[in-house]
Each structure stands twice: as C-alpha cells, then as structure tokens.
Amino acid sequence: MIAAVPPGTDGPASALVALPVVLPLFAAGLKLGVGVRLQRTQRVISTVVLATVLAVALMLLIDADRYGPQVMYAGGWKPPVGIVLVADRLSSLMLVISSSVTLCVLLYSVGQGMADREEGTPMSVFHPAYLVLVAGVSDTFLAGDLFNLYVGFEIMLTASYVLLTLGGTVTRIRAGATYAIVSLLSSVLFLAAVAVVYAATGTVTMAELARRFDELPGGVSLLAQISLLAVFCTKAAVFPLAAWLPDSYPTAPAPVTAVFAGLLTKVGIYAILRTQTLLFPGNRLSDVLMVLALLSLLVGILGAVAQTDLKRLLSFTLISHIGFMVFGIALATRAGFAGSVFYVVHHITVQTTLFLVVGLVERRGVTTDLRRLGGIAKLSPALGLVFFVPAMNLAGMPPMSGFLGKFGLLRAGVAHGGAMTYVLIAAGSATSLLTLYALAKAWNLGFWRAAPPQLYVVGVVLDTVETDEETPGEPAAVSEAGATPGGSGAVDVDVLAGRAEAASFGGRAITTGQPPAAMLAPTVALVAFGLAFTVFAGPLSSLTVRVADELTARTPYVTAVTGR
C-alpha cells in the first residue's frame, strides 16, 4: 500500500518512488527461477527492467525538481514507525546517473557473455546478483531513515561478494574475502551507530533526526556524527580507510570492476553528503574532512603515478579523486555542495567508462601490465579513442566536464578562504597535473609505443586452468591462431599463458582482435554520455545549484516527510 503524500509533494511520480528498488529485486528472483535456461529471455528481462528503472528515475528527477521531494510511506505507516522512501533532487539525480551507468554496463556484460560463449554459470549467477546490486544502490539513494540506509548497504554487500568472486579463482576469492571483511566491520559499526542514534532520539527517520539532533547534548551528537562518518568514509574509500580498494576491485571481471569503481564508492559519498547536510548542519568536523580530503588527494595520486598496471593505476586515481568530492563537502557552502555533486556525476560516468575500456584492452593483450602492452592505438584505433577521451576528461583537460567540476570546486574554495582551504586548492591543482601525467604515461606505454610481437596475434582463445597462486595457469586449448608480424602463423603460447589474467567471467584468459561490437557499443555510449556533461554543462550546473540550495535549506526535505 502506498500512502498519500504530504502537501507539496503531490507530483505525478510520487507513487513510483519504490519501483527502482522493487523491480530489480523481482527480476532477480524471476531470473534465479529460470536458471541457465532461456538465455536470450534472461538478457531481455534484465535490459527491460533497467531501462524501466532509468525511465522512472527521470520522472522522479523531473517531479522532484518541479514539485519538491517525492515521498512514499511503505504500508501506509508514517514516521517514526514506518519506512519512508524519499526522492529529492539529490537522490533523483544520483538515481538517474546510476541507472544510466548500470544499464550500459549490463549491455557490455551481455556482449561479453556472448563473445566468450559463457551461457551457463557464472553468467547465470551474474545477472541476478547484478540486479540485486542495482536494487541495493537504489534503496540507498532513496532511504529516508538510517536503518533502511543500513539495509541498502547490506544488500549491496551481499551482491558485491558474489560478483567479486565469480569464477572462483584464487585471486578473486582472496579479494572478495578482503572486501567482505572490511564491509562487515563497517556494517557492525554502522549498526552500532544506528543503535546509539535511536537510543538518544527515539527515531531513525532522518527528517525527524534533523530536528531532534539540535536538542541533544553536543557530545552525543558528535559521537553519532563521528561513527557515521567513519562508516561512510570506509564505503567511499577515503584515505586512510581505502587500503582495501586497489587489491579488491582489479581482480573482478571488467563489468564488475567498472560498476564498483564508478558507482559504489559514490554511494558512500552520497551518504556523507546526505547526513552532513541534513543531520549535522554547520559541519563541526569540517577540519577533519579537509585533512581527509588532502590525504586522499595526495596519497591516491602518488600511488597512481607509481603503478605499472592499468587497473591499479585507475584504482589509485579513484581514491585520489574522492578527495575532490570530500573537499566540496568539507567547505559546507552552497558552492561547495554544488561543485561536489557535479563532480560526483562526472566521475561516476568517466571512471566506469575507463574500466570498461580496460576490460577491452585486457582482451586484446591478455594483460593490463603496461610494461607488456603497446601499440593498442594502432592495432585498434577505436579502442585507443575510447580510452583517450575519458582519460583526458578524468585528467581535467579544458573544456571537458572534469575541468569544469574541478574549477567549480577550486572556485568554491577560494570564496571560502582560509589557510587549510588554500592548501587543498594547491593540492587539488597538483593532483590534476599528476593525474594527467599518470594517464599520459599509460597512453604512451599501452597505446602509443610500438606493440610487442605477441599482440599482433588475433583470434586467440586461451582456456587457463589455475593451479595455485605461485604457478601460472596452463593453457587447455588454443583456437583460431592468427599470424605474428614475422608471418610464421605460430602463436607463442608460453608467453601468452605466462601472462594470462582472468579476462572472462569464468576466469579464462581471452584474447581477440578488434573489440567485439556488442562490448564496444555500450562503451562508446558512456563516452558520449560523459561528453554530454560538457555540452550541457550549463543546465547541469544549474541543477546542481538547486540541489545545493535544497541541501542547505533542509526544510523542503523535512516538510515533505513529516508534513510540518
């Protein structure tokens, strides 16, 4: 049952707030029931469901911007007893971006499954788990109370572990275990923080907490703020709580790595932004957040510069650029919030795109080690182009959205003033230059210089059998051997097998010539989506300013939920 919404939130889309959570869960259950049968039907179900979620998210964003926050009371129970879902400008915008990205990644994964001919397990497990992950992300964005926010994180954790360990290889299980342990520890802390909040206030509904925290003793409120911030900084991979990320994400299949790196860390940023603005206005921990932002910027980018593996390089740039978003939140100003939201939107899209491209690079060269790659731009110009454009966007080259987002944040810092703020402005500028250096190095080594002879082999498929962590996989089969530059037609199997990494869902090493069209098309779509943020920077900036206004005021959110 969906209860009537309070006055002022009677937009046409208010009854649709729960659909982004319910539809993926329903489809996941349906696909588990179907199992490995009817593969084409399963792909159609997933695509239609995520396209519907995107359409619903767009309706929610339009309504939230026009009428104010859209509210749904589950079962007709109003706060503080019932569960409430809220779609305001911030949550609706995040839902639109996440839905767009997850739809493109799904299409990429469908293309990869067809290209690899993996019609059974683990593909039969991937799609239900992926839909559950999407439902968890949507629930986190729409959650109107802290306990439901906790539930959203746990849904994501459950699905994430399944996705990280697809194929059952040693490296994936080890990485999945690390991720699960860190996530479970943060979940325990989150649950303890929710218990403290409920004991102190008698509610976990965030709209009610926005008023009741003002009446609490300063020490109790500060304890709750620190506890929640520690949880969300772990989820967002804010330094020094980010050591788990570079060793966890790169081992997974490309679609999994892409959606994790692009989206899941931003869920943590969203939670920080939501709680710091709604529950703890004034931001008493702004100095702490500035220090964390500074450390994330510098440690992350220095780690990226030192990497020779493309996946790990991008993972460290992810940690670094989280610092930009935390910087905007730490400013606690309208301009800072607007800049942070703009940068989150940009970074979700660009980071996801780059990891999808890396998946295509891995298929072309069997590895992501830059020391063993080269000539990709010559061997596959399309692949070179779809890497170069988002790489320059991430580095912040004018006039791309990466530059616009960083410029907005740095301008907000100048307007804010203060010694620590200027230190962060300098660190942000240095980080941008070092990001450009790191990505230019990756381009030079992996794409521009001459290709090693083995990369000229096309149409090779290696099935690897993993023995133990010290011994490389042994080749089980080789098919469709192409020709080397020398014209012998022979394939250096030992070289390829010795460098083989898990490129497929099942952990097999796959090499192909040109990128499969079914995988390249969604990647190109995401590249275009990222460029659209530059073309439509004016309307997007105006929207993020309205988001910041709503966050700063707090009243629209509180009034929509409580009716007073």
VOGU-3710 file (C-alpha; in Angstrom, 3 decimals, decimal comma):
1> miaavppgtd> 0,000/0,000/0,000  1,286/3,460/-0,852  0,142/6,204/1,448  -0,877/9,640/0,287  1,994/12,047/0,205  2,032/15,237/2,308  1,007/18,557/0,805  3,557/19,975/-1,570  4,776/16,582/-2,761  1,851/15,574/-4,941
11> gpasalvalp> 3,813/15,181/-8,157  2,693/12,508/-10,614  5,787/10,387/-9,953  5,344/10,123/-6,174  3,717/6,684/-6,492  6,746/5,392/-8,427  9,379/6,007/-5,743  9,659/2,336/-4,745  9,911/0,940/-8,294  13,720/1,375/-8,663
21> vvlplfaagl> 14,089/-0,936/-5,655  11,253/-3,384/-6,250  11,639/-4,016/-9,991  15,288/-5,247/-9,923  14,564/-7,488/-6,923  11,548/-9,012/-8,652  13,518/-9,565/-11,862  16,414/-11,130/-9,914  14,047/-13,640/-8,319  12,495/-14,419/-11,684
31> klgvgvrlqr> 15,899/-14,998/-13,285  17,016/-17,281/-10,449  13,882/-19,308/-11,027  14,629/-19,603/-14,746  18,230/-20,669/-14,063  20,536/-21,304/-17,017  17,658/-21,811/-19,444  16,287/-19,268/-21,893  19,413/-17,124/-22,003  18,017/-14,678/-24,554
41> tqrvistvvl> 14,892/-14,208/-22,428  17,028/-13,523/-19,366  19,013/-10,867/-21,209  15,817/-9,207/-22,405  14,348/-9,195/-18,885  17,438/-7,543/-17,404  17,637/-4,920/-20,133  13,938/-4,033/-19,992  13,961/-3,790/-16,192  16,988/-1,477/-16,055
51> atvlavalml> 15,633/0,644/-18,910  12,379/0,968/-16,952  14,294/1,946/-13,823  16,061/4,663/-15,831  12,733/5,975/-17,138  11,287/6,034/-13,613  14,393/7,818/-12,315  13,993/10,522/-14,964  10,347/11,010/-13,973  11,343/11,286/-10,315
61> lidadrygpq> 14,033/13,855/-11,116  11,618/15,995/-13,148  8,971/15,824/-10,429  11,407/16,428/-7,574  12,778/19,480/-9,360  9,310/20,798/-10,183  7,208/19,881/-7,138  9,717/19,147/-4,373  10,724/15,845/-2,721  8,577/12,842/-3,620
71> vmyaggwkpp> 7,712/10,670/-0,618  6,357/7,140/-0,207  5,328/5,590/3,120  5,691/1,804/2,947  2,475/0,113/4,096  0,902/3,445/4,936  2,891/3,727/8,180  4,189/7,226/8,748  7,410/8,088/10,585  8,742/7,477/13,114
81> vgivlvadrl> 7,261/3,960/12,906  7,214/3,196/9,182  9,764/3,016/6,405  9,884/6,077/4,200  11,439/6,453/0,752  12,308/9,967/-0,405  13,256/11,153/-3,885  14,514/14,721/-3,681  16,735/16,462/-6,227  19,941/14,868/-4,939
91> sslmlvisss> 18,693/11,287/-4,680  16,828/11,527/-8,003  19,889/12,876/-9,816  22,056/10,119/-8,369  19,420/7,581/-9,386  19,389/8,848/-12,978  23,177/8,683/-13,297  23,445/5,272/-11,615  20,625/3,851/-13,763  22,268/5,105/-16,956
101> vtlcvllysv> 25,615/3,642/-15,996  24,282/0,292/-14,791  22,239/-0,124/-17,989  25,315/0,447/-20,161  27,402/-1,925/-18,031  24,675/-4,565/-18,302  24,702/-4,280/-22,100  28,513/-4,562/-22,015  28,278/-7,705/-19,870  25,699/-9,237/-22,219
111> gqgmadreeg> 28,071/-8,604/-25,121  30,958/-10,099/-23,181  28,964/-13,199/-22,281  28,052/-13,742/-25,926  31,619/-13,089/-27,106  33,057/-15,514/-24,547  30,274/-18,066/-25,142  29,673/-18,314/-21,398  25,979/-19,121/-21,465  25,830/-21,040/-18,177
121> tpmsvfhpay> 27,486/-20,480/-14,826  28,833/-17,960/-13,895  26,702/-15,844/-16,257  23,546/-17,372/-14,780  24,716/-16,080/-11,386  25,997/-12,724/-12,600  22,725/-11,245/-13,828  20,586/-11,932/-10,698  23,413/-10,692/-8,454  23,819/-7,611/-10,628
131> lvlvagvsdt> 20,110/-6,788/-10,368  20,238/-7,205/-6,587  23,194/-4,806/-6,538  21,174/-2,254/-8,530  18,284/-2,628/-6,061  20,662/-2,021/-3,143  22,084/1,097/-4,768  18,583/2,454/-5,430  17,476/1,704/-1,877  20,495/3,556/-0,511
141> flagdlfnly> 19,748/6,654/-2,571  16,045/6,659/-1,664  16,307/5,646/2,003  14,620/8,145/4,309  15,822/6,575/7,555  19,173/5,361/8,822  18,148/1,735/9,273  16,893/1,453/5,705  20,166/3,055/4,608  21,935/0,270/6,503
151> vgfeimltas> 19,742/-2,314/4,748  20,654/-0,819/1,365  24,354/-1,163/2,150  23,858/-4,781/3,233  22,015/-5,621/0,023  24,957/-4,197/-1,910  27,429/-6,160/0,230  25,671/-9,462/-0,399  25,554/-8,943/-4,152  29,075/-7,489/-4,259
161> yvlltlggtv> 30,689/-10,560/-2,738  29,012/-12,810/-5,316  30,130/-10,568/-8,181  33,704/-10,215/-6,925  34,196/-13,975/-6,636  32,688/-15,008/-10,000  34,643/-17,870/-11,500  36,033/-18,986/-8,142  39,685/-18,173/-8,914  42,135/-17,825/-6,041
171> triragatya> 42,774/-14,122/-6,614  39,067/-13,313/-6,820  38,171/-15,244/-3,676  41,031/-13,577/-1,781  39,940/-10,124/-2,962  36,312/-10,914/-2,177  37,244/-12,026/1,324  39,144/-8,787/1,943  36,207/-6,741/0,680  33,706/-8,733/2,751
181> ivsllssvlf> 35,724/-8,422/5,971  36,142/-4,661/5,616  32,481/-4,221/4,691  31,255/-6,379/7,572  33,358/-4,446/10,077  31,974/-1,168/8,795  28,466/-2,647/8,889  28,861/-3,560/12,551  29,966/-0,007/13,297  27,036/1,317/11,251
191> laavavvyaa> 24,552/-0,808/13,197  26,077/0,358/16,490  25,790/3,978/15,341  22,133/3,464/14,405  21,513/1,957/17,850  23,128/4,963/19,544  21,045/7,359/17,477  17,809/5,511/18,251  18,599/5,315/21,966  19,289/9,048/22,084
201> tgtvtmaela> 16,406/10,282/19,917  13,765/7,552/19,709  13,738/7,552/15,895  15,901/6,730/12,901  13,898/8,731/10,347  16,306/11,341/9,025  13,678/14,077/8,694  12,833/13,662/12,399  16,502/13,432/13,351  17,180/16,761/11,647
211> rrfdelpggv> 15,158/18,383/14,439  15,948/16,115/17,372  19,730/16,298/16,995  19,500/20,032/17,701  18,095/19,190/21,151  20,784/16,631/22,088  23,888/17,345/24,185  26,829/18,214/21,961  28,828/15,131/22,943  26,098/12,669/21,929
221> sllaqislla> 25,559/14,365/18,587  29,321/14,441/17,943  29,651/10,720/18,758  26,910/9,874/16,268  28,484/12,100/13,636  31,936/10,543/14,042  30,530/7,000/13,953  28,513/7,584/10,795  31,363/9,448/9,121  33,773/6,571/9,806
231> vfctkaavfp> 31,353/4,106/8,207  30,709/6,181/5,119  34,376/7,092/4,646  35,154/3,363/4,575  32,449/2,771/1,969  33,690/5,731/-0,082  37,365/4,674/0,153  38,506/7,906/1,797  42,131/7,712/2,940  43,247/6,185/5,356
241> laawlpdsyp> 40,223/3,847/5,089  40,908/2,987/1,449  43,679/0,372/1,628  41,245/-2,396/0,671  40,248/-0,913/-2,704  43,307/-1,341/-5,001  43,553/-5,053/-4,126  39,809/-5,796/-4,329  38,397/-4,194/-7,469  41,019/-5,024/-10,171
251> tapapvtavf> 40,653/-8,812/-9,843  36,967/-8,913/-10,854  35,603/-9,146/-14,415  35,566/-5,829/-16,267  31,826/-5,077/-15,865  32,014/-5,752/-12,133  35,139/-3,645/-11,661  33,594/-0,830/-13,697  30,354/-0,574/-11,750  32,136/-0,976/-8,401
261> aglltkvgiy> 34,776/1,675/-9,107  32,411/4,060/-10,816  29,374/3,764/-8,599  29,759/2,025/-5,244  32,287/4,430/-3,757  29,972/7,314/-4,736  27,218/5,696/-2,678  29,459/6,353/0,319  29,974/9,954/-0,819  26,199/10,338/-1,179
271> ailrtqtllf> 25,711/9,084/2,393  28,306/11,551/3,701  26,668/14,393/1,808  23,179/13,466/2,964  23,977/13,061/6,666  26,372/16,001/6,937  23,850/18,418/5,415  20,607/17,076/6,879  21,620/15,794/10,319  24,735/17,792/11,180
281> pgnrlsdvlm> 24,443/21,283/9,651  27,277/23,617/10,454  29,739/20,762/9,905  31,709/20,731/13,143  34,063/18,190/11,585  34,911/20,316/8,552  38,593/20,500/9,529  38,731/16,707/9,824  37,106/16,319/6,418  39,605/18,750/4,900
291> vlallsllvg> 42,510/16,729/6,256  40,970/13,516/4,898  40,417/15,184/1,538  44,046/16,357/1,442  45,409/12,909/2,301  43,140/11,229/-0,247  44,230/13,634/-2,987  47,950/13,262/-2,395  48,321/9,616/-1,343  45,964/8,412/-4,044
301> ilgavaqtdl> 47,658/10,218/-6,911  51,172/9,343/-5,732  50,080/5,715/-5,642  48,705/6,042/-9,177  51,945/7,533/-10,514  53,896/4,579/-9,129  51,748/1,901/-10,806  52,614/-0,086/-13,901  49,303/-1,961/-14,051  46,461/-0,058/-15,706
311> krllsftlis> 43,750/-1,381/-13,366  45,674/-0,479/-10,233  46,582/2,923/-11,673  42,901/3,732/-12,173  42,062/2,359/-8,725  44,503/4,784/-7,108  43,209/7,699/-9,169  39,767/6,761/-7,836  40,982/7,200/-4,252  42,617/10,484/-5,212
321> higfmvfgia> 39,558/11,968/-6,875  37,351/11,009/-3,949  39,339/13,755/-2,242  37,833/16,374/-4,568  34,317/15,338/-3,551  35,144/15,333/0,166  36,714/18,766/-0,260  33,418/20,191/-1,544  31,520/18,665/1,388  34,085/19,962/3,875
331> latragfags> 33,556/23,535/2,649  29,918/23,242/3,821  28,872/26,055/1,485  26,313/26,218/-1,290  29,048/26,450/-3,927  30,978/23,591/-2,319  27,972/21,259/-2,291  27,115/22,149/-5,896  30,684/21,511/-7,016  30,829/18,200/-5,174
341> vfyvvhhitv> 27,557/16,981/-6,717  28,708/17,997/-10,209  31,987/16,159/-9,724  30,255/13,023/-8,431  28,040/12,924/-11,539  31,063/13,405/-13,814  33,258/10,889/-12,022  30,707/8,060/-11,919  30,436/8,133/-15,692  34,086/8,656/-16,598
351> qttlflvvgl> 35,528/6,159/-14,135  33,071/3,475/-15,220  33,939/4,115/-18,863  37,667/3,778/-18,264  37,331/0,432/-16,505  35,166/-0,892/-19,343  37,874/0,193/-21,781  40,482/-1,561/-19,644  38,407/-4,731/-19,969  38,647/-4,414/-23,755
361> verrgvttdl> 42,398/-3,761/-23,512  42,804/-6,897/-21,408  41,033/-8,931/-24,071  43,317/-7,515/-26,778  46,585/-8,047/-24,926  45,756/-10,689/-22,259  47,140/-8,365/-19,597  46,813/-4,870/-18,162  50,513/-4,640/-17,298  51,686/-1,518/-19,141
371> rrlggiakls> 55,197/-2,944/-19,457  53,838/-5,736/-21,663  51,434/-3,673/-23,739  51,936/-1,275/-26,609  50,564/-0,197/-29,945  46,905/-0,600/-28,963  46,023/2,666/-30,712  47,491/1,316/-33,969  46,111/-2,202/-33,642  42,655/-0,927/-32,657
381> palglvffvp> 42,108/2,812/-33,281  38,565/2,637/-31,891  39,880/1,246/-28,612  42,539/3,937/-28,464  39,946/6,659/-28,976  37,514/5,406/-26,332  40,370/5,356/-23,816  41,879/8,712/-24,745  38,680/10,773/-24,480  37,584/9,738/-20,950
391> amnlagmppm> 41,224/9,720/-19,786  41,593/13,371/-20,747  38,215/14,056/-19,158  39,352/12,471/-15,896  42,582/14,456/-16,021  40,540/17,665/-16,287  41,516/18,918/-19,715  39,514/22,024/-20,737  36,715/22,315/-21,656  35,630/18,839/-20,516
401> sgflgkfgll> 33,392/18,199/-17,523  36,362/17,073/-15,416  37,878/20,532/-15,783  34,531/22,221/-15,095  33,954/20,163/-11,950  37,424/20,837/-10,564  37,218/24,503/-11,465  33,898/24,802/-9,626  35,343/23,171/-6,512  38,507/25,282/-6,541
411> ragvahggam> 36,468/28,452/-7,067  34,271/27,477/-4,114  37,446/27,023/-2,072  38,724/30,487/-2,996  35,370/32,000/-1,996  35,515/30,139/1,326  39,039/31,250/2,199  41,282/30,061/4,995  44,789/28,613/5,168  43,713/24,963/5,036
421> tyvliaagsa> 41,436/25,676/2,099  44,294/27,198/0,099  46,471/24,177/0,911  43,728/21,981/-0,528  43,436/24,192/-3,606  47,166/23,752/-4,215  46,897/20,003/-3,605  43,946/19,749/-5,968  45,837/21,584/-8,697  48,876/19,336/-8,220
431> tslltlyala> 46,642/16,276/-8,258  45,159/17,318/-11,594  48,615/17,684/-13,135  49,785/14,356/-11,720  46,615/12,682/-12,970  47,406/13,984/-16,436  50,957/12,675/-16,067  49,814/9,219/-14,924  47,260/8,857/-17,710  49,687/10,220/-20,312
441> kawnlgfwra> 52,194/7,584/-19,163  49,525/4,901/-19,512  48,681/6,171/-23,003  52,320/6,244/-24,072  53,171/2,768/-22,762  49,972/0,934/-23,543  48,640/2,670/-26,637  51,232/4,786/-28,425  54,557/2,957/-28,445  55,248/0,023/-30,754
451> appqlyvvgv> 53,379/-3,185/-29,961  55,185/-6,310/-28,739  55,125/-9,096/-31,392  52,641/-11,267/-29,474  49,986/-8,526/-29,569  49,685/-8,989/-33,316  48,123/-12,414/-32,684  44,407/-12,171/-33,370  41,538/-14,525/-32,686  43,350/-16,496/-29,970
461> vldtvetdee> 41,352/-18,015/-27,153  43,206/-19,474/-24,185  41,379/-21,516/-21,566  43,534/-21,417/-18,424  43,450/-23,859/-15,578  44,523/-22,252/-12,304  46,758/-24,460/-10,154  47,976/-22,337/-7,274  48,893/-18,722/-6,639  52,576/-19,230/-7,467
471> tpgepaavse> 52,159/-21,176/-10,725  50,754/-19,557/-13,886  47,710/-21,171/-15,468  48,393/-23,833/-18,082  46,761/-23,495/-21,487  43,972/-26,008/-22,008  43,050/-25,037/-25,558  44,099/-22,707/-28,320  41,872/-21,930/-31,268  41,857/-19,715/-34,354
481> agatpggsga> 45,537/-18,833/-34,252  46,435/-15,733/-36,161  49,738/-14,539/-37,539  52,618/-12,688/-35,967  54,411/-9,835/-37,717  57,026/-12,331/-38,850  54,395/-14,157/-40,837  55,033/-17,591/-39,307  51,477/-18,033/-38,140  52,734/-19,534/-34,889
491> vdvdvlagra> 51,435/-18,471/-31,519  53,806/-18,078/-28,588  51,534/-19,980/-26,201  54,034/-19,997/-23,354  54,358/-16,214/-23,444  50,594/-15,681/-23,542  49,826/-18,283/-20,883  52,516/-16,947/-18,601  50,936/-13,502/-18,754  47,314/-14,638/-18,695
501> eaasfggrai> 44,924/-12,888/-16,377  41,243/-13,544/-15,708  39,624/-11,605/-18,546  36,343/-13,532/-18,610  33,574/-14,072/-16,073  34,746/-17,627/-15,513  38,400/-16,703/-15,045  39,617/-17,711/-18,508  42,205/-15,704/-20,416  40,598/-14,352/-23,594
511> ttgqppaaml> 42,340/-12,643/-26,487  40,585/-11,188/-29,508  41,458/-8,946/-32,428  39,205/-5,929/-32,698  36,904/-5,275/-29,702  33,566/-7,133/-30,032  30,940/-4,692/-31,286  28,488/-5,750/-28,571  31,019/-4,630/-25,934  32,345/-1,584/-27,749
521> aptvalvafg> 28,921/-0,009/-28,381  27,954/0,454/-24,688  31,452/1,796/-24,007  31,084/4,368/-26,789  27,654/5,278/-25,382  29,226/6,005/-21,996  31,966/8,077/-23,633  29,259/10,142/-25,335  27,339/10,380/-22,061  30,429/11,783/-20,352
531> laftvfagpl> 30,935/14,314/-23,148  27,283/15,355/-22,821  28,116/16,775/-19,390  30,354/19,255/-21,203  27,803/20,109/-23,868  25,029/20,541/-21,303  27,230/21,901/-18,532  25,012/24,971/-18,104  21,756/23,117/-17,319  23,615/20,540/-15,227
541> ssltvrvade> 25,357/23,255/-13,209  22,017/24,986/-12,634  20,540/21,703/-11,420  23,424/21,079/-9,028  22,981/24,597/-7,620  19,317/23,831/-6,969  20,406/20,579/-5,326  22,787/22,538/-3,106  20,059/25,033/-2,231  17,749/22,215/-1,140
551> ltartpyvta> 20,502/20,560/0,889  21,418/23,806/2,614  17,813/24,737/3,421  16,854/21,265/4,776  13,247/22,490/5,147  11,876/21,032/1,865  13,083/17,542/2,803  11,870/17,698/6,396  8,493/19,199/5,495  7,875/16,681/2,718
561> vtgr> 8,427/13,731/5,056  6,846/14,991/8,262  4,154/17,240/6,786  5,090/20,070/9,114
//
